[in-house]
Amino acid sequence: MSEWKITRHQVAIAGRVTDSIQGKSLASVEVAITGMPGPFRKRLETLAIQYGERWATMSERPDKTSTRPDGLFYFLDLPDGKYTISASLPNAGRRYGAAQGSATVSRDTEGRVKMASINLALQPTTVNGKITATGHKAGVMMAEVRVKGSGERAFSDAHGQFVLSGIEPGKRTVLVLKQGFRAASQLVNIAEPGESHTANFALVVEAG
């Protein structure tokens, strides 16, 4: 289409944002159109002039929205073309990385929008690994794993595997506690949001 002809209240792009590890829906994720066809870009430029300084601070715009409690989002009345959609969760600090995908808007022979669907998964910043006992390959079950100085914690499963999900990047001390074993700790350095770091522990049986 050479011109953008608006048909009001038609959902052009819809999708859901989830946690890539737990699969749960994420609310209040900022979803933005960062790549777009020319007609839509010109429309945004016109709106930016109309709204002035308010434009930069608006949370809901034709090119920007937030996910609902069920993780869903949508964009209305878009012209045909290919779009790049980006999602991030700034209110969670740096506990999640960003995600990006693409969707193509088109119309049927009667001019109705053929809704494009896109699902995005945000990668949480994680530390994962396995807990064993010295001299044994079998995992230690129900060992408590936590990050020193914060509230994140997890417990190892029947195979000794654990995942600490949604933690802040940086230099973090991971503690492992299990009755009958000496406490163990390990310093990990997570550089970027959404990064995954592996930390394995071999616990020593407590004497006496």
RODREN-322837 format. One line per 5 residues: number of its first residue (from 1); their letters; for each residue x, y, z of N, C-alpha, C, O, CB. Coordinates in steps of 0.1 Angstrom, whole numbers. Glycine has a CB too. Layout:
NUM = a = X:Y:Z:X:Y:Z:X:Y:Z:X:Y:Z:X:Y:Z | ...
***
This chain:
1 = msewk = 8:-12:0:0:0:0:9:12:0:18:14:8:-10:0:12 | 6:22:-9:14:34:-10:10:44:0:18:53:4:13:40:-24 | -3:43:5:-8:53:15:-13:45:27:-17:33:26:-19:62:9 | -12:51:38:-18:45:50:-32:49:52:-35:60:55:-9:49:63 | -41:39:51:-55:41:52:-60:35:65:-59:22:66:-63:35:40
6 = itrhq = -64:43:75:-67:37:88:-81:31:89:-91:37:84:-66:48:98 | -82:19:94:-94:13:98:-94:12:113:-86:4:118:-97:0:91 | -102:19:120:-101:20:135:-104:7:142:-112:-1:137:-110:31:140 | -97:5:153:-100:-5:162:-98:-19:157:-104:-29:160:-114:-4:167 | -88:-20:148:-84:-34:143:-70:-37:149:-61:-29:148:-84:-34:128
11 = vaiag = -70:-48:156:-57:-53:162:-48:-57:151:-52:-67:143:-59:-64:172 | -36:-51:149:-27:-55:139:-16:-64:143:-13:-74:136:-21:-42:133 | -11:-62:155:-1:-71:161:-5:-74:176:-8:-65:183:13:-64:161 | -5:-86:179:-8:-90:193:2:-101:198:7:-109:189:-23:-95:194 | 4:-102:211:13:-112:215:13:-113:230:5:-107:237:27:-110:210
16 = rvtds = 22:-121:235:24:-123:250:39:-123:253:47:-128:245:17:-137:254 | 42:-118:265:56:-118:270:57:-127:282:49:-126:291:61:-104:273 | 66:-137:282:68:-146:293:82:-147:298:91:-141:292:63:-160:288 | 84:-153:309:97:-156:315:102:-168:308:95:-179:307:96:-158:331 | 114:-168:302:119:-178:293:122:-191:301:122:-202:295:131:-174:286
21 = iqgks = 124:-191:314:127:-202:322:115:-208:328:112:-220:327:137:-199:332 | 107:-200:335:95:-205:342:83:-205:333:73:-213:336:92:-196:354 | 83:-198:322:72:-199:313:60:-190:317:49:-190:311:67:-212:311 | 61:-183:328:50:-175:334:49:-162:326:58:-157:321:52:-173:349 | 36:-157:326:34:-144:319:39:-133:327:39:-134:340:19:-142:317
26 = lasve = 44:-123:321:50:-111:328:42:-99:325:39:-95:314:65:-109:323 | 38:-92:336:31:-80:335:40:-68:335:51:-69:340:21:-79:347 | 34:-57:330:41:-44:331:54:-44:323:63:-36:326:44:-40:345 | 55:-52:313:67:-52:304:65:-41:294:54:-40:288:69:-66:297 | 75:-33:291:74:-23:281:77:-29:267:87:-35:265:85:-12:284
31 = vaitg = 67:-28:259:68:-33:245:67:-22:235:58:-13:236:56:-43:242 | 77:-21:226:78:-10:217:81:-15:203:87:-25:201:89:0:222 | 76:-7:193:79:-9:179:91:-1:176:91:11:177:67:-5:170 | 102:-8:173:115:-2:171:119:-2:156:128:5:152:126:-8:179 | 112:-10:148:115:-10:134:101:-10:127:92:-17:131:123:-23:130
36 = mpgpf = 100:-2:116:86:0:110:87:5:96:98:10:92:79:10:119 | 76:3:88:76:9:75:75:24:75:71:30:85:64:3:67 | 78:30:64:79:44:63:66:52:66:67:62:74:82:48:49 | 54:47:62:42:55:65:39:56:80:35:66:85:30:48:59 | 42:45:87:40:46:102:51:55:108:47:62:118:41:31:108
41 = rkrle = 63:55:104:73:64:109:69:78:107:71:86:116:87:61:102 | 64:81:96:59:95:93:48:99:102:47:111:107:55:97:78 | 39:90:105:28:92:114:33:95:128:28:104:135:18:80:114 | 43:88:132:48:90:146:55:104:147:54:111:157:58:79:149 | 62:107:136:69:120:136:59:132:137:61:142:144:77:122:123
46 = tlaiq = 47:130:130:36:140:131:31:141:145:29:152:151:25:137:121 | 28:129:151:23:129:165:33:135:175:29:142:185:20:115:169 | 46:132:173:56:138:182:56:153:182:58:159:193:70:133:178 | 53:159:171:52:173:170:40:178:177:40:188:184:52:178:155 | 29:171:175:16:175:181:17:175:196:12:184:203:5:166:176
51 = ygerw = 23:164:202:23:163:216:35:170:223:35:173:235:24:148:220 | 45:174:215:56:182:221:64:174:231:67:162:229:51:194:227 | 67:180:242:75:174:253:68:162:259:75:153:264:79:184:263 | 55:161:259:48:150:265:51:137:258:50:126:264:33:153:265 | 54:138:245:56:126:237:66:116:243:63:104:244:60:129:223
56 = atmse = 77:121:247:88:112:252:84:105:265:90:95:268:101:121:254 | 75:111:273:72:105:286:59:97:286:55:91:296:70:116:296 | 52:96:274:39:89:273:42:74:274:50:69:266:32:92:260 | 35:67:283:37:52:284:28:45:274:32:33:271:33:48:298 | 17:51:269:9:44:259:9:53:246:4:64:247:-5:42:264
61 = rpdkt = 14:48:236:15:55:223:12:45:212:12:33:214:29:62:221 | 10:49:199:8:40:189:19:30:187:18:19:181:5:47:176 | 31:34:191:43:26:190:48:20:203:59:14:203:54:33:183 | 41:22:214:46:17:227:34:14:236:24:21:236:54:28:234 | 36:3:243:25:-1:253:31:-10:264:43:-12:264:14:-9:245
66 = strpd = 23:-15:273:28:-24:284:19:-36:284:7:-36:280:27:-16:297 | 25:-47:289:17:-59:290:7:-59:301:10:-52:311:26:-71:291 | -4:-66:300:-14:-67:310:-10:-77:320:1:-84:318:-28:-70:304 | -17:-80:331:-14:-90:341:-12:-104:335:-4:-112:340:-24:-91:352 | -19:-107:324:-17:-120:317:-6:-120:307:-5:-130:299:-31:-124:311
71 = glfyf = 2:-109:306:13:-109:297:10:-105:283:19:-104:275:19:-122:297 | -3:-102:280:-7:-99:267:-5:-84:263:-5:-75:272:-22:-102:265 | -3:-82:250:-2:-68:245:-7:-68:231:-8:-78:225:13:-63:246 | -10:-56:226:-14:-55:212:-12:-40:207:-11:-31:215:-29:-58:211 | -11:-39:194:-10:-26:187:-21:-26:177:-24:-35:170:4:-25:180
76 = ldlpd = -28:-14:176:-39:-12:168:-36:-4:155:-27:4:155:-50:-5:175 | -44:-6:145:-44:2:133:-31:6:127:-27:17:125:-51:15:136 | -23:-5:124:-10:-3:118:-11:-5:102:-18:-13:98:0:-13:124 | -3:3:95:-2:1:81:5:-12:77:13:-18:86:5:13:74 | 4:-17:65:10:-30:61:26:-28:62:31:-17:60:6:-34:47
81 = gkyti = 33:-39:64:47:-38:64:53:-47:75:46:-53:83:52:-24:65 | 66:-47:76:73:-55:86:77:-46:98:81:-35:96:86:-61:80 | 75:-51:110:78:-44:122:87:-52:131:87:-64:131:64:-41:130 | 96:-45:138:104:-51:148:98:-47:162:96:-35:165:119:-46:147 | 96:-57:170:90:-55:184:101:-58:194:107:-69:194:77:-63:186
86 = saslp = 103:-49:204:112:-51:214:105:-50:228:95:-43:230:123:-40:214 | 110:-58:237:104:-59:251:114:-58:261:125:-64:260:95:-72:252 | 111:-51:272:120:-50:283:112:-48:296:101:-44:296:131:-39:281 | 118:-51:308:112:-50:320:120:-40:330:127:-45:339:109:-64:327 | 119:-27:327:128:-18:335:125:-17:350:133:-15:358:126:-4:329
91 = nagrr = 112:-20:353:108:-20:368:114:-31:376:114:-31:388:93:-20:369 | 120:-41:369:127:-52:376:142:-50:377:149:-59:379:124:-65:369 | 146:-37:376:160:-35:376:167:-41:364:163:-39:353:167:-40:389 | 177:-49:367:184:-56:356:183:-71:357:192:-79:354:200:-52:356 | 172:-75:363:169:-89:366:165:-97:353:165:-109:353:158:-91:376
96 = ygaaq = 162:-90:343:158:-96:330:166:-89:318:168:-77:319:143:-96:328 | 169:-97:308:174:-92:296:162:-87:287:151:-90:291:183:-102:289 | 165:-81:276:155:-77:266:153:-88:256:161:-97:255:159:-63:260 | 142:-86:249:139:-96:238:134:-88:226:129:-77:227:128:-106:243 | 135:-94:214:132:-88:202:127:-98:192:132:-109:191:143:-80:196
101 = gsatv = 117:-94:184:112:-103:173:106:-94:162:106:-82:163:101:-112:179 | 101:-101:152:95:-93:141:81:-99:137:78:-111:140:104:-94:129 | 73:-90:131:60:-94:127:56:-86:115:61:-75:113:49:-91:139 | 48:-92:106:44:-85:94:29:-83:93:21:-93:95:49:-94:81 | 25:-71:91:11:-68:90:7:-68:76:14:-62:67:8:-54:97
106 = srdte = -5:-74:73:-10:-74:59:-25:-74:60:-31:-74:71:-5:-87:52 | -32:-73:48:-46:-73:48:-51:-83:38:-44:-87:28:-51:-59:44 | -64:-87:40:-70:-97:31:-76:-89:19:-74:-77:18:-81:-105:38 | -82:-97:10:-87:-91:-2:-98:-80:0:-101:-72:-9:-92:-101:-12 | -104:-81:12:-115:-71:15:-110:-59:24:-117:-51:29:-126:-78:23
111 = grvkm = -96:-59:25:-90:-48:32:-90:-49:47:-86:-40:54:-97:-36:29 | -94:-61:53:-93:-63:67:-79:-67:72:-73:-75:65:-104:-73:71 | -75:-62:83:-62:-66:88:-61:-80:92:-70:-86:99:-59:-57:101 | -51:-87:87:-47:-101:91:-38:-100:103:-26:-97:101:-41:-109:79 | -43:-102:115:-35:-99:127:-23:-108:128:-23:-120:125:-44:-102:139
116 = asinl = -12:-101:131:1:-108:132:3:-111:147:1:-103:155:13:-100:127 | 8:-123:149:10:-128:163:25:-129:166:32:-135:158:3:-141:166 | 29:-125:178:43:-126:181:44:-128:196:38:-120:204:51:-113:177 | 51:-138:201:54:-141:215:68:-139:218:77:-143:211:49:-155:219 | 71:-132:229:85:-128:233:88:-134:247:79:-134:255:87:-113:233
121 = alqpt = 100:-139:249:104:-145:261:116:-137:267:126:-136:260:107:-160:260 | 114:-132:279:126:-124:285:134:-134:293:129:-142:301:120:-113:294 | 147:-134:290:156:-142:297:160:-136:311:166:-126:311:169:-145:289 | 157:-143:322:161:-138:335:175:-139:337:182:-149:332:153:-144:346 | 181:-131:345:195:-132:349:196:-144:359:189:-144:370:201:-119:356
126 = tvngk = 204:-154:356:203:-166:364:217:-171:368:227:-169:362:196:-177:357 | 217:-179:379:228:-187:383:223:-201:385:213:-203:392:235:-182:397 | 229:-211:378:224:-225:379:236:-234:381:247:-230:379:216:-229:366 | 233:-246:385:244:-255:387:240:-268:394:228:-271:395:255:-249:396 | 249:-276:399:246:-288:406:254:-289:419:265:-285:420:250:-300:397
131 = itatg = 247:-295:429:253:-296:442:255:-311:445:246:-319:444:244:-290:453 | 267:-315:448:271:-328:451:278:-329:464:281:-318:470:280:-335:440 | 281:-341:469:289:-342:482:302:-347:477:304:-355:468:282:-352:492 | 313:-343:484:326:-347:481:328:-362:480:324:-369:489:336:-341:492 | 333:-367:469:335:-381:467:323:-388:462:323:-400:460:339:-387:479
136 = hkagv = 312:-381:459:300:-387:454:295:-380:441:296:-368:441:289:-387:465 | 290:-387:432:285:-381:419:270:-377:421:265:-368:414:287:-390:408 | 263:-384:430:249:-382:431:247:-368:437:255:-363:445:242:-392:441 | 236:-362:433:233:-348:437:227:-348:451:222:-358:456:223:-342:428 | 229:-336:458:224:-334:471:210:-327:470:209:-316:464:234:-326:480
141 = mmaev = 200:-333:475:186:-328:473:183:-319:485:187:-320:496:176:-340:473 | 175:-308:482:169:-299:491:180:-291:499:178:-288:510:160:-306:501 | 191:-288:492:201:-279:497:195:-265:494:191:-262:483:215:-281:491 | 197:-256:504:192:-242:501:203:-234:495:215:-234:499:188:-235:515 | 200:-227:484:209:-219:476:204:-204:477:192:-202:473:211:-224:462
146 = rvkgs = 212:-195:481:207:-181:481:219:-172:478:230:-175:479:201:-178:495 | 214:-160:475:224:-149:472:226:-141:484:216:-136:490:219:-140:460 | 238:-139:488:242:-132:500:237:-117:499:240:-110:489:257:-132:503 | 230:-112:509:226:-98:509:213:-95:502:210:-84:500:237:-90:504 | 206:-106:497:194:-103:489:184:-115:492:188:-124:499:196:-102:474
151 = geraf = 172:-114:487:162:-123:491:160:-135:481:152:-144:484:149:-117:491 | 168:-136:471:167:-147:461:172:-160:467:183:-160:473:174:-143:448 | 164:-170:466:168:-183:470:161:-194:463:151:-192:456:166:-185:485 | 167:-206:463:161:-218:456:166:-230:464:174:-229:472:165:-218:441 | 160:-241:460:164:-254:466:167:-264:455:161:-264:444:153:-260:475
156 = sdahg = 178:-272:457:182:-282:447:171:-293:446:164:-296:456:196:-288:451 | 170:-299:434:160:-309:432:166:-323:435:177:-324:441:155:-309:417 | 159:-333:431:164:-347:434:177:-351:428:184:-360:432:153:-357:430 | 181:-343:418:194:-346:411:205:-336:415:216:-336:410:192:-345:396 | 201:-327:425:211:-317:430:212:-305:421:220:-296:424:225:-323:430
161 = qfvls = 203:-304:411:203:-292:402:195:-281:409:185:-283:416:197:-296:389 | 200:-268:406:193:-257:411:193:-245:401:202:-245:392:199:-252:425 | 184:-236:402:184:-224:394:179:-213:402:169:-212:408:174:-226:381 | 188:-203:403:185:-190:410:181:-180:398:190:-177:390:197:-184:419 | 169:-177:398:164:-169:386:160:-155:390:154:-153:401:152:-176:380
166 = giepg = 162:-145:381:158:-132:383:166:-124:393:161:-117:401:144:-131:387 | 180:-126:393:188:-119:402:195:-107:396:195:-106:383:199:-129:408 | 200:-98:404:207:-87:398:221:-90:393:228:-97:400:207:-75:409 | 225:-85:382:239:-88:377:249:-81:387:245:-72:395:241:-82:363 | 261:-85:385:272:-79:393:280:-90:400:278:-102:397:267:-69:403
171 = krtvl = 288:-86:409:296:-96:417:287:-101:429:285:-93:438:310:-90:422 | 283:-113:428:274:-118:438:280:-131:445:286:-139:439:260:-122:432 | 277:-132:458:282:-144:465:270:-153:467:260:-150:472:288:-140:479 | 272:-165:462:261:-176:463:265:-185:474:276:-191:475:260:-184:449 | 255:-187:483:257:-195:495:249:-208:494:238:-208:489:253:-188:508
176 = vlkqg = 255:-219:498:247:-232:498:247:-237:513:258:-238:519:254:-242:489 | 235:-241:518:234:-245:531:226:-259:531:216:-260:524:226:-235:540 | 231:-268:538:224:-281:539:228:-288:553:240:-289:556:228:-290:528 | 218:-292:560:220:-298:573:229:-310:571:227:-319:563:207:-302:580 | 240:-311:580:249:-322:579:261:-320:571:270:-328:570:242:-334:574
181 = fraas = 261:-308:564:273:-304:555:278:-290:559:270:-282:565:269:-304:541 | 290:-288:557:296:-274:559:290:-265:548:288:-269:537:311:-275:558 | 287:-252:553:282:-242:543:293:-240:533:305:-240:536:279:-229:551 | 289:-237:521:298:-234:510:294:-221:503:282:-218:503:298:-246:500 | 303:-214:497:300:-202:490:309:-201:478:320:-207:477:302:-190:499
186 = qlvni = 305:-193:469:312:-191:456:309:-177:451:297:-173:451:308:-202:446 | 319:-169:447:317:-156:441:315:-158:426:323:-164:419:329:-147:444 | 304:-152:421:301:-152:406:301:-138:401:297:-129:409:288:-159:403 | 305:-136:389:304:-122:383:296:-123:371:300:-128:360:319:-117:380 | 284:-117:372:275:-117:361:275:-103:355:272:-93:361:260:-120:365
191 = aepge = 279:-102:342:282:-89:336:269:-82:331:268:-70:332:291:-91:325 | 260:-90:324:249:-84:317:235:-89:322:235:-101:326:251:-86:302 | 225:-81:321:211:-86:323:208:-98:314:211:-97:302:201:-75:322 | 201:-108:319:198:-119:311:209:-129:309:207:-140:302:194:-114:297 | 220:-127:315:231:-136:314:229:-148:324:223:-147:334:245:-129:317
196 = shtan = 234:-160:320:233:-172:328:247:-176:332:256:-177:324:226:-183:321 | 249:-179:345:262:-183:350:261:-196:357:251:-199:365:267:-172:360 | 270:-205:355:270:-218:361:280:-219:373:291:-214:373:274:-229:351 | 274:-224:385:282:-225:397:279:-239:403:268:-241:408:279:-213:407 | 289:-248:403:287:-261:409:294:-261:423:304:-255:425:293:-272:400
201 = falvv = 288:-269:432:293:-270:445:295:-285:449:286:-293:446:283:-263:455 | 306:-287:456:308:-301:462:309:-299:477:318:-294:483:321:-307:457 | 298:-303:484:297:-301:499:305:-311:506:307:-322:502:283:-301:503 | 311:-306:518:319:-315:527:310:-319:539:304:-310:545:332:-307:531 | 310:-331:542:302:-336:553:308:-330:566:320:-329:568:303:-351:554
206 = eag = 299:-325:575:303:-319:587:308:-329:597:302:-339:599:292:-310:593 | 320:-327:602:326:-337:612:318:-337:625:313:-327:630:340:-333:614 | 317:-349:631:312:-351:644:298:-350:646:293:-352:657:318:-341:653
***
